[in-house]
Amino acid sequence: MTKRQLGILFILAGTGASLASFALDLLGGGQFGGIGPAQQKALLAAGFVVLVGVTLLPLGDKPA
């Protein structure tokens, strides 16, 4: 697995986690009417995972 592939995997995982968090909010999960504190932390963590993935993309075909 190369660093570029790992970066793409991280980007997809972070984006999927963000979408899942919003989907859970639309389905009415949790006790908050909007984005609650746990969801904020989950979105922040997902954003960090995407950021790590973006930084791995330019490293190209080097082995991870």
C-alpha positions as a Markdown table, in Angstrom:
| # | Residue | x | y | z |
|---|---|---|---|---|
| 1 | Met | 0.0 | 0.0 | 0.0 |
| 2 | Thr | 1.4 | 3.4 | -1.0 |
| 3 | Lys | 1.0 | 6.6 | 0.9 |
| 4 | Arg | -1.3 | 8.0 | -1.8 |
| 5 | Gln | -3.6 | 5.0 | -1.4 |
| 6 | Leu | -3.5 | 5.4 | 2.4 |
| 7 | Gly | -4.3 | 9.0 | 2.0 |
| 8 | Ile | -7.3 | 8.2 | -0.2 |
| 9 | Leu | -8.4 | 5.6 | 2.4 |
| 10 | Phe | -8.2 | 8.2 | 5.2 |
| 11 | Ile | -10.1 | 10.8 | 3.2 |
| 12 | Leu | -12.9 | 8.3 | 2.4 |
| 13 | Ala | -13.1 | 7.2 | 6.0 |
| 14 | Gly | -13.3 | 10.7 | 7.4 |
| 15 | Thr | -15.9 | 11.7 | 4.8 |
| 16 | Gly | -17.9 | 8.6 | 5.5 |
| 17 | Ala | -17.8 | 9.3 | 9.3 |
| 18 | Ser | -19.0 | 12.9 | 8.7 |
| 19 | Leu | -21.8 | 11.7 | 6.5 |
| 20 | Ala | -22.8 | 9.0 | 9.0 |
| 21 | Ser | -22.9 | 11.6 | 11.7 |
| 22 | Phe | -25.2 | 13.9 | 9.8 |
| 23 | Ala | -27.4 | 10.9 | 8.7 |
| 24 | Leu | -27.7 | 9.9 | 12.4 |
| 25 | Asp | -28.8 | 13.5 | 13.1 |
| 26 | Leu | -31.4 | 13.4 | 10.4 |
| 27 | Leu | -32.8 | 10.1 | 11.7 |
| 28 | Gly | -33.2 | 11.7 | 15.1 |
| 29 | Gly | -30.5 | 10.0 | 17.1 |
| 30 | Gly | -29.5 | 11.6 | 20.4 |
| 31 | Gln | -31.2 | 14.1 | 22.6 |
| 32 | Phe | -30.1 | 17.3 | 21.0 |
| 33 | Gly | -32.2 | 19.1 | 18.4 |
| 34 | Gly | -29.1 | 20.1 | 16.3 |
| 35 | Ile | -25.5 | 19.2 | 16.4 |
| 36 | Gly | -24.7 | 18.1 | 20.0 |
| 37 | Pro | -21.3 | 18.1 | 21.8 |
| 38 | Ala | -20.5 | 14.5 | 21.0 |
| 39 | Gln | -21.4 | 15.0 | 17.3 |
| 40 | Gln | -19.1 | 18.1 | 17.2 |
| 41 | Lys | -16.2 | 16.1 | 18.6 |
| 42 | Ala | -16.9 | 13.3 | 16.1 |
| 43 | Leu | -17.0 | 15.8 | 13.2 |
| 44 | Leu | -13.8 | 17.4 | 14.4 |
| 45 | Ala | -12.1 | 13.9 | 14.6 |
| 46 | Ala | -13.4 | 13.1 | 11.1 |
| 47 | Gly | -12.0 | 16.4 | 9.8 |
| 48 | Phe | -8.7 | 15.6 | 11.3 |
| 49 | Val | -8.6 | 12.2 | 9.6 |
| 50 | Val | -9.4 | 13.9 | 6.3 |
| 51 | Leu | -6.6 | 16.4 | 6.9 |
| 52 | Val | -4.1 | 13.6 | 7.5 |
| 53 | Gly | -5.3 | 11.9 | 4.3 |
| 54 | Val | -4.8 | 15.1 | 2.3 |
| 55 | Thr | -1.3 | 15.5 | 3.7 |
| 56 | Leu | -0.4 | 11.9 | 2.5 |
| 57 | Leu | -1.6 | 12.4 | -1.1 |
| 58 | Pro | 1.5 | 14.4 | -2.3 |
| 59 | Leu | 3.9 | 11.7 | -1.0 |
| 60 | Gly | 3.0 | 9.6 | -4.0 |
| 61 | Asp | 4.0 | 6.0 | -4.5 |
| 62 | Lys | 6.3 | 5.6 | -1.6 |
| 63 | Pro | 5.5 | 2.6 | 0.6 |
| 64 | Ala | 3.5 | 3.3 | 3.7 |
